[in-house]
Every structure is written in structure tokens, then in C-alpha cells.
Amino acid sequence: MAEILVLGAGMVGVSTGLALQARGHQVTIVERGTPGRETSYGNAGLIQTEAVEPYAMPLSPGALIQIALGRGYDVRWNIPGLMSQLEAVWTYAKNSLPTAHRRATVTWGKLIRQSTERHAPLIEAAGADNIIRRDGYIEIHRTPAKMAMARIAAQRFLDEFGVEAKLMDGRELRGLEPSIKIEVEGATHWQDAWTCSDPGGLVAAYAALFERHGGRIVNGDAGDLHREGSGWRADDYTGEHAVVALGPWSPMLLVRYGLKVPMVFKRGYHRHYHMTTPPNHPIADFGNSVVLSPMRRGLRIATAAELTSHPRLAPPQLSHGEKAARELFDIGAPVEAEPWTGRRPCMPDMLPVVGRIPDQPTYGPISAMVIRDSPLARSRRKSLLKRWTAARAGRKFHPRG
Ligand SMILES: Cc1cc2nc3c(=O)[nH]c(=O)nc-3n(C[C@H](O)[C@H](O)[C@H](O)COP(=O)(O)OP(=O)(O)OC[C@H]3O[C@@H](n4cnc5c(N)ncnc54)[C@H](O)[C@@H]3O)c2cc1C
């Protein structure tokens, strides 16, 4: 049994804490705010098992022109936002090409297929059943052309990955979602996915479970993580091992150890809207780059990716999403005065980073989550090791101050 510090109490940190606890370790989670109030609060609430292919950067000439001209709503950018992550975005683009993407899919697909079965015992033990639905989400297709493409995609997902989906025409869709007020060509019902009506609440419930099982969640700043003896100290707390689970803030900490983590920060926005008769399922309107999720606070309109350093007060992706949502549903006024914003922490090879930092045989900080070995993971570890070793050769290890 070891004493372990987990840095960050988002979904990744809290689930890592629970997993370590289940293996008999004594775990302290260091969180500067409240568990589950950052990225893990703001998402669309989809617990996806069907998304076996990681999200690739759109690379068709049409999509690239749209992105370059700032016309589409899938990926928006500005010059400082793009320049600050150019290398990572470039690698992400290369990894979005078919061969690399297929390689990433092998690992990613295995991980994501487990998501609901891994959540199930935690949801039950945490008593969070009231915020979980187990009847999937609906992807709408507004035009016959989009519906035809959806048929091909559904067949391919079934043949290649065994993922089942129900295709519906407009009439069937209206039966399932009577609050949709316009004619829509059809939809794909991804029935296997689960959805959550309060993603931040789910993390809070897991955090309470972790504490009930004897774990500690302490308020502190993990930004000063440093060596102490043969272990680690963050703020006033010590452990033999440290797990970095700071989401989009992880690279900022690790760079102090000479470890450059090339992350793509995909900013997203959401806002809730009052609604008398919400849809029965989250509705993905990918043609308009938006997901509309019925949440406890109202209908949450969540946007796609923006590569910007600073958030906007009136994000065009959200205004566009709101317009698309108002075409579909009778929606009332916004619940909040301003939209929420956060950054999706994405690695350029579309896989989570997991494992011990290579030349830290016993006490390395690691960036959390679970991953199986793969050629991509191996080559990334090699390059991390190179940078880590080079940086350490010219630098004192203790990085404080
Ligand atoms: C708009 C949007 C929609 C999304 N939709 C989905 C979806 O439907 N399904 C899905 O699976 N994913 C979705 N995601 C992605 C998902 O939300 C993230 O991948 C996930 O929440 C990341 O969790 P995390 O624990 O790594 O990060 P976070 O939740 O950000 O947790 C990091 C924690 O570290 C803490 N922290 C940071 N710095 C310090 C410090 N110095 N000291 C102490 N603590 C610190 C923060 O306070 C925070 O609590 C979406 C993301 C966005 C933005």
C-alpha cells in the first residue's frame, strides 16, 4: 500500500482516486477549487460507447477552406490561439490522416467501449442513478444527403466495430421526440450510450464516495509540486507518488520538469436555456456543430472546438447553436447571464497519456487515465523520455521557485 497524491479533482482525478483506493492505496486528492467544477462540469453529458473512432481534425479540402475562412462552426480559431499550439495542432492534423487515425482507433475503440460498464458500479455505489439515463442520444440529419451518409456510417460502424444504431425517419423521430417542431429528414439513435443530466454532480457524487471510503480531498494548489525526500509534496500534502490529473492545466505543471506535453486545447462553450418541454434525449445536431442536452438546469447548448487563448463573451459558435436549437425547439431565455467556457484537454494522437514518466522508476508524476500499450503510445513515451532526459541534463531537478 502506498500513499498517493492525485492532483486535480475533475472526472479523471476522482476516478483515478477511486481506482487507486480500490487497489488498497491511501489517496489524497489535491484540488484548488471544488471537485467537478471545471471541464468535467461543462461537457455535454454523453457517456459514449459508440464513438469508437476518436474525433479527427476535418481535413477535406472543403472543410479546411471553411476552417481557414472562419466560416464553419466545427473548428474556430484566431491567430494567437493557433500560434500558441501550432506544433500540437500540426501533429494532430498528421494523426488525423487515415493510417494514423486507424491506429489510434484500435486503442481508443477498446477504451471507449468500456465506458458504461466502468461507470456502472461507481454510479450505483455513489447513489447517482437519478442523474443517469441509459437510453442513448440522438443524432439528427436535416437533409436527405446527410441521412444517406448516416446510413453508410451506421452500417460501417456495425460491420467494423459491432456498434449498433437505430436509424429513424422523420416520423419515427417525432414519435420519440415530440417537442421537435420542424420536419427533419431522419436521425440515428445511438442507443448504447448513457447520458448524464448533471456532469459536475456526477463528479461530486464520486468524490463523496471516495471520501466515504476513507480518501481525503484537500483544498490546495498543486502547482508547486516538488520533491520531498524520496516522495512528493504539493502545497501542505505529501505522498510517495504523484498523479497529474489537472486536465488542461497538466502541461503547465509538467513543463516545469522539462516535460513538454503538446496538448491541443479545444475551447468549448455552453449555456442553459429555460424550456417547458425538453427533449427526451440529448440531440446532436452535428451539421450545426452543437449538442443540445436536457440538464437539471435547463437545455444545455454545448459547442464544438475553438482554438483561442482567451474566451469570448459572445461566442459565434454558441449564437449559431442557439439559432439551430430555436429552429428545432421552443426554447426560453438563457438561465445564466454569461456562457460557461472551458478547454477540452486533447492529445495530438487522440489518446490519453497514461503511465509512469519514463526515467522516474519509482516516483515520477504521471498524467492519468488508463491506456493499453500501442505503437503510438510507445513512440510518444520515447519522445517524452528524450525531452525529459535532455531537459534534466541541463537543469537542476528541484523546480521550485
Ligand atoms: C463543451 C464541452 C463538451 C464536452 N462534452 C463531452 C461529452 O459529452 N462527453 C465526454 O466524455 N467528454 C466531453 N467533454 C470533455 C470532458 O469534459 C473532459 O475530457 C473531461 O472533463 C476532462 O476531465 P479532467 O478531470 O481531465 O479535467 P478537469 O475536469 O478540468 O479537472 C481538472 C481539475 O484540476 C484542478 N486544477 C487545475 N489546476 C490546479 C492546481 N494548480 N492545483 C489544484 N487543482 C488544480 C481544476 O480545478 C479541476 O478541478 C466536453 C468538453 C467540453 C469543453
The ligand as a Tripos MOL2 file, in Angstrom:
@<TRIPOS>MOLECULE
LIG
   53    58     1     0     0
SMALL
NO_CHARGES

@<TRIPOS>ATOM
      1 C1        -18.1030   21.9000  -24.3060 C.3       1 LIG1
      2 C2        -17.5520   20.5500  -23.9440 C.ar      1 LIG1
      3 C3        -18.3340   19.4170  -24.1650 C.ar      1 LIG1
      4 C4        -17.8260   18.1480  -23.8390 C.ar      1 LIG1
      5 N1        -18.6450   17.0650  -23.9880 N.ar      1 LIG1
      6 C5        -18.2220   15.8430  -23.5670 C.ar      1 LIG1
      7 C6        -19.1010   14.7360  -23.5610 C.ar      1 LIG1
      8 O1        -20.2810   14.8430  -23.8920 O.2       1 LIG1
      9 N2        -18.6220   13.5260  -23.1410 N.ar      1 LIG1
     10 C7        -17.3110   13.3880  -22.7040 C.ar      1 LIG1
     11 O2        -16.9190   12.2640  -22.3400 O.2       1 LIG1
     12 N3        -16.4670   14.4360  -22.6720 N.ar      1 LIG1
     13 C8        -16.8960   15.6600  -23.0700 C.ar      1 LIG1
     14 N4        -16.0620   16.7320  -22.9720 N.ar      1 LIG1
     15 C9        -14.6880   16.5190  -22.4820 C.3       1 LIG1
     16 C10       -14.6460   16.2690  -20.9600 C.3       1 LIG1
     17 O3        -15.4260   17.2130  -20.2810 O.3       1 LIG1
     18 C11       -13.1940   16.3430  -20.4890 C.3       1 LIG1
     19 O4        -12.4070   15.4480  -21.2380 O.3       1 LIG1
     20 C12       -13.0540   15.9550  -19.0160 C.3       1 LIG1
     21 O5        -13.9650   16.6630  -18.2250 O.3       1 LIG1
     22 C13       -11.6380   16.2250  -18.5430 C.3       1 LIG1
     23 O6        -11.5990   15.9260  -17.1720 O.3       1 LIG1
     24 P1        -10.3180   16.2150  -16.3090 P.3       1 LIG1
     25 O7        -10.5450   15.6300  -14.9620 O.co2     1 LIG1
     26 O8         -9.1160   15.7730  -17.0750 O.co2     1 LIG1
     27 O9        -10.2160   17.8120  -16.2580 O.3       1 LIG1
     28 P2        -10.9830   18.8700  -15.3250 P.3       1 LIG1
     29 O10       -12.3980   18.4900  -15.1390 O.co2     1 LIG1
     30 O11       -10.6940   20.2250  -15.8750 O.co2     1 LIG1
     31 O12       -10.2640   18.7040  -13.9400 O.3       1 LIG1
     32 C14        -9.0070   19.2700  -13.6670 C.3       1 LIG1
     33 C15        -9.0500   19.7440  -12.2210 C.3       1 LIG1
     34 O13        -7.7470   20.2180  -11.8630 O.3       1 LIG1
     35 C16        -7.9290   21.3290  -10.9950 C.3       1 LIG1
     36 N5         -6.7050   22.1590  -11.0040 N.ar      1 LIG1
     37 C17        -6.1570   22.8380  -12.0290 C.ar      1 LIG1
     38 N6         -5.0110   23.4440  -11.6270 N.ar      1 LIG1
     39 C18        -4.8490   23.1370  -10.3230 C.ar      1 LIG1
     40 C19        -3.8540   23.4280   -9.3510 C.ar      1 LIG1
     41 N7         -2.7830   24.1960   -9.6390 N.pl3     1 LIG1
     42 N8         -3.9780   22.9260   -8.1120 N.ar      1 LIG1
     43 C20        -5.0400   22.1280   -7.7760 C.ar      1 LIG1
     44 N9         -6.0160   21.8030   -8.6480 N.ar      1 LIG1
     45 C21        -5.9240   22.2980   -9.9160 C.ar      1 LIG1
     46 C22        -9.1130   22.0780  -11.5930 C.3       1 LIG1
     47 O14        -9.6930   22.9450  -10.6170 O.3       1 LIG1
     48 C23       -10.0160   20.9160  -12.0000 C.3       1 LIG1
     49 O15       -10.9410   20.5880  -10.9920 O.3       1 LIG1
     50 C24       -16.5210   18.0130  -23.2970 C.ar      1 LIG1
     51 C25       -15.7550   19.1560  -23.0570 C.ar      1 LIG1
     52 C26       -16.2620   20.4110  -23.3680 C.ar      1 LIG1
     53 C27       -15.4300   21.6280  -23.0840 C.3       1 LIG1
@<TRIPOS>BOND
     1     1     2 1
     2     2     3 ar
     3     2    52 ar
     4     3     4 ar
     5     4     5 ar
     6     4    50 ar
     7     5     6 ar
     8     6     7 ar
     9     6    13 1
    10     7     8 2
    11     7     9 ar
    12     9    10 ar
    13    10    11 2
    14    10    12 ar
    15    12    13 ar
    16    13    14 ar
    17    14    15 1
    18    14    50 ar
    19    15    16 1
    20    16    17 1
    21    16    18 1
    22    18    19 1
    23    18    20 1
    24    20    21 1
    25    20    22 1
    26    22    23 1
    27    23    24 1
    28    24    25 2
    29    24    26 1
    30    24    27 1
    31    27    28 1
    32    28    29 2
    33    28    30 1
    34    28    31 1
    35    31    32 1
    36    32    33 1
    37    33    34 1
    38    33    48 1
    39    34    35 1
    40    35    36 1
    41    35    46 1
    42    36    37 ar
    43    36    45 ar
    44    37    38 ar
    45    38    39 ar
    46    39    40 ar
    47    39    45 ar
    48    40    41 1
    49    40    42 ar
    50    42    43 ar
    51    43    44 ar
    52    44    45 ar
    53    46    47 1
    54    46    48 1
    55    48    49 1
    56    50    51 ar
    57    51    52 ar
    58    52    53 1
@<TRIPOS>SUBSTRUCTURE
     1 LIG1         1 GROUP 0 **** ****
